[in-house]
Amino acid sequence: MFPRLSFRRTALLACALLLVLSVTGSGLDKKDAQQGRLLSGKVLDQQDNPVVSAIVYLTNTRTHAVKTYIVGQDGTYRFPGLSNVDYEVYAQYKNHKSDTKSVSQFDDRSQVYIDLKIDTR
């Protein structure tokens, strides 16, 4: 009687382990597929120097939600994990603003790179 109980317990544990591994594995696949797009670039002045401490504004044109990013010493900005919708992006430094650029939902690139130029004169 004892060996059957042990066999049943082992079989149940094996099934539970397989279930956990299959759920965990499928969760990783979904996470990889749902990482979204990456929008990155640099904020530059007219001489292509980085504009330190510029603020980059990213607007989701569907929800009008705005994300911001303060540029560091190298002038770069990053917005990871973006949904596949239309966005508008621009940079501002003191009283100066770059042109507004668009990222289309029909652009199928997973990584979009846009430099933003500010006339700081």
C-alpha positions, 0 to 999 in steps of 0.5 A, spaced: 500 500 500 505 504 501 509 504 494 502 506 491 501 512 495 508 514 493 507 513 486 501 517 486 504 522 490 510 522 485 505 522 479 502 528 482 508 532 483 510 531 476 504 533 473 504 539 478 511 541 476 510 540 468 504 545 469 508 550 472 513 550 467 508 550 461 505 556 464 512 560 466 514 558 459 508 561 456 509 567 460 516 568 458 514 568 450 508 573 451 512 578 455 518 577 449 512 579 444 509 584 448 515 588 449 513 594 444 517 599 440 523 603 442 523 610 441 530 613 442 534 619 439 538 625 441 537 632 442 542 636 438 543 644 437 544 647 430 552 645 431 550 638 432 552 638 440 548 635 445 543 639 449 544 637 456 538 638 460 533 638 454 526 635 456 523 631 451 515 630 450 512 624 447 505 624 446 500 618 445 495 621 440 490 616 441 490 617 449 493 624 449 498 621 455 504 625 455 511 622 457 517 626 459 525 624 459 530 629 461 536 628 457 543 627 460 550 629 458 550 625 451 544 628 449 540 621 448 533 620 450 529 613 450 522 611 451 522 603 451 515 599 451 511 603 446 504 601 444 503 600 436 499 607 436 501 614 433 506 618 437 508 625 437 515 627 440 519 634 441 524 637 445 524 643 449 530 647 452 529 653 456 524 657 451 526 654 445 523 648 442 524 643 436 520 641 431 514 636 432 516 629 429 511 623 428 511 616 429 506 612 425 502 606 428 503 603 421 511 604 422 513 596 423 520 598 426 521 595 433 526 601 434 525 608 431 531 613 432 529 620 431 534 626 432 531 632 435 534 639 433 533 645 437 536 652 435 538 655 442 541 661 439 
